[in-house]
C-alpha cells in the first residue's frame, strides 16, 4: 500500500487520526476547506506531538518530522495519489454521501475509502461510489492517538482484501481492529448513545451530572461516566448521531433529550468548547 493516506475533515477526529498516521510514518494529506479550522488543527497537532514527547509517549528524535509529513489542502482533488482515505466530516448523511461520490471520482481506482462515521451504515455510503468492495468503516474512538482499538465495519460488499489493507494500516498505527457487521450505530454507538441519552434524561429528575457519572464510575467501574464521555465525544456529535440512529432505525428511543438539545443550541459542546454537562473552564 502507498504511504500516502488522505484524511477528509480537520475536526477533532480528523486531526487526531492525521496525527496517528504521521507518527506512524505515513505521508498525510488533510482536506479541510475551512482555513481557520485547518490552522487550529495544525496548531493542535504540533502541541499534541510536543505533549506526547513530554509524557514519554513519543520519540523526541522523530517528533520534529511529524508535522512535515502532513500537508493541508482545501480540495478533494488533491487526494489523487492517496491509496487509502479516511473521511471524518460532520455526521450528516447527505454530506457524507456527497463526499464519497467526490472521492470516488478523484481518488485512484484501487484506493480504499473508509468512513469514521459514528452511525451511518457503510452500505449506504458505498452506494455513492462505484467501488463498494473497497468501502468500509473505521470507527476510531476519541482521542484517536490515545485509544488502542478501532471498530472496523464490514459493509455487505466490502472485500476481504479491503479488510486486510485496513488491518495492515491499523497495525502500523499500533491499534487493534475489531470487525463488526454493518448496521446503524454498529455495536459501540448503538449501545452507548442509548446510555448517554438516558443519562441526560435523568437530569430532569433533579440529579446532577457529577452524581450520574460517579455512580457509573464507582459502582460499575467505568473509567468515565456517560456524561463525561459525551462531553469528550462532543455534544454536537452526540446529537447528530442520535438523529442518524432515529432516522435509520425508526426507533423512537434514539431521541435527543431536552437537556442535551439545550446545551447544543447554546454552543456548549463539551471539552472542546470548555463546557458541556460539566464545566472545563
N, C-alpha and C positions, 0 to 999 in steps of 0.2 A: 504494500500500500504506500502511496505517496506520503511524504512527510508534510504536505500542505493540507491543513484542516480549516474549514470555514466555520465561523460562528455568526449567526444572524441575530442581532439584538445585543445591546451592551448594558442591559439592566443588571440587577444583582446576580441572576443566574448566568447570564451570558458572560459577564465579566469574570465570574468565578470559574466557569468552565474554560474560558480562554487562559486564565492563569494556570489551571491544571495542565492544559495542553502545552503551553510554553515551557513550564517547568519540566515537563517530560521530554522536551527536545523537539517538539513539533514547530513548524513554521505556521503561524496562525493569522488568518485574515478575518477581522471582525467587521461586519457590515452594520453600520449604525448611521442613519441619515440625519439624526439629531446631533448637531455638533456639540452642544452643551452636554448631552448625555455621554457622548464619546469621550469628551475631555474629563468628565467626572470619573468614568470607568478607567481611563488611562492613569489618572492620579491615584485612584483606588487600588489599581493593580500594583503600581510601584510601592505604595505604602504596605500592601498585604505581603509582598515579597520581602520587604525590609523587616516587617514584624516576624515573618516566618523564620528568617535567619536569626533574629534576636532570641526567638523562642526555641531555637535548636531544631526547627523543622525544615530547614533548607540549607543548601550548600552555599557558603559565603563566596566560594570561588566562582560559581556559575550564576549567582543571583543577578549580577550586573548585566548578564546577557539575556535574561528572561524578557525584559521589556523590548529588546531589539528584535525578538522573534515574533512580536505582534505588530501587524500592520492594520491601521484603522482606515476604513474606506466608507463611502456613502452609498455605493450602488452594488446590487446583487451581481451585475455583470463582472465585477472584479473576482468572482469565485470561479472563473473559467478554468482554473488549474487545480482546484480543490477536488481531491478524490473522496473526501468524507466531509459532510456538512452537518452541523448541529444547529437546528432552529430553536431560538429562545425568545420569540416575540410574545406580546401580551396574549393571554389566554382567551382569545376571541376566535370562534370557529371560522368565520368568513375571512378574517385577516390571515390566519394560518393557511387556509386553502389557497388564498391568493399568492402567498409567499412560496408555497410548494409548487404551484404552477410556474412561477418565475424561475425557481431553482431548477426545475426540470428543463427549462429552455436554455439556461445559461451554464449549467454545470456539465462536466464531461459525461458522456453516455453511460459509463460504468461507475459513476460516483454514487456512494451511499448517501441517502438523505434521511437524517434522523431528526425526530422532534423531541424536545424536552417538555412536551405538553404534560399538564397535570391530570387531565381527564379526557381529552378528546380522543375517540377511537382512531387508531392508526389506519384502519381500513378506509376511513372517511378521508383522511389526508392523502392517502395513496391514490385515491381516485382522481385527484387533481394533477396527477403525473402520468407518464407513460412507462413508468418503471416500478410498478407496485411491488415487484420482487426485491427491490433494493430500498425499500422504505421500512423503517422500524421506529420504535420509541426508545429513547434513553432518558428515563426519568431520574435525573440527578436530584439529590436532596441538598437543601441549603444549610450551611455554606458548603458549596461543592468542594473546595480544597480540603475541608476537614472531615468529610464523610467518606467512608470506605467502601460503600456498596451502592450499586445503581440498579434500579428496577428496569429491566430490559423488556420491552413489549414487542412480542412477535405478532405482526399482522397476519391475516389469513393467507396472504400471498408472499410474505417475507421468506426469502430463500435461506437454506442452511448456510450458503456462502456468505450472505449478508450478516447473519448472526455470528459467524466465525470472524468476520472482519471487525465487527463491533466488539467482540470479546478480545481480540488482539489489541485494539485501541485501549480498551479499559484496563487490560493487564499492564500495558505500558504506563498507564496513569497510576498504577498501583491500587486499582479498585476491583472489587469482586462484582461479577454480573449474576443477578438472579433473574431468570427468564420467566415471564408470566404471559398468559393469554390476553387477547385483545377484547376488552370491554370497557365501557365508560368508567373512568376512575381507576381502572386496572385493579390492583389489590390495595396498595397503601392509601390512596385518597378515597377510594370507595368506603373505607372504614374510618379513616382519620377525619374526613370532612364532616361525617355524621357526629363524631365525638366533639369536634370543635363547635359545631352548630348547637348541639345540646348543652355544652358547657357555657356557651354565650347566653343561651336561653335561660339558664338558671340564675343569671344575674338579675332577671326580672323579679325574682323572689326575695331580693334583698341581700343575698350573699355577695361578697366582694371577690374580685379576681384573684387576689392573693390566697384566699381561703380555698377556692376551687383548685388552684394549681397545687397548693400544699397537700390537699387530700390525695391527688394523683401521685405526687412525688413521695410522700411519706407513707401512705397506706399501700400503694401499689408498686412503689419502687421505680416509677418512671423518672428518667433523668430530667425531664422537663414537662410541666403540666400542659394541658391542651391550649390554654390561653396564651401562655408564653410561647408555645410552639407556633400558634397563629401569628403572634407578633413577629416571630423570626421569619416565617414564610412571607409575610406581608399581607395585611388585612384586605387590601385591594385584590390581591391574587386569590385569597381565600374566597372572597365574594364572587369573583369571576368563575372560580372552579365550581362552587356550589350551583351557580346558574347553569353552567355546562352540564353538570350531573342531572339537574332537574329537567333540563331540556332533552338530554339524550336518553334518560331512563324513564321519564314520565312520573317519577316517584315524588310525591309532594313533600316527603320528609327531608329532601335536599333543598332546604329553603335558606334564605339569608335572614337570620334573626334580626329583630329591630335594633338591638344594641350594636351589632356589627355594622348594620347599614348606616346607623347614625355616625359612628366613628369614621367610616369610609367617606361619607358625604362631607364630613368636616376636614378631610385630608389627613386624618390620623391613621397611618398605615402600619404602625408598629415600630420596630427598631430603626428602620431606615428613615423615618421622619422624627424619631425621638419620643413618640407617644402612640400608644395603641390601647390595648386592655390595661397595660402597665405603662408607667412613665419612665423613660430612659434618659431624660434630660439631666 
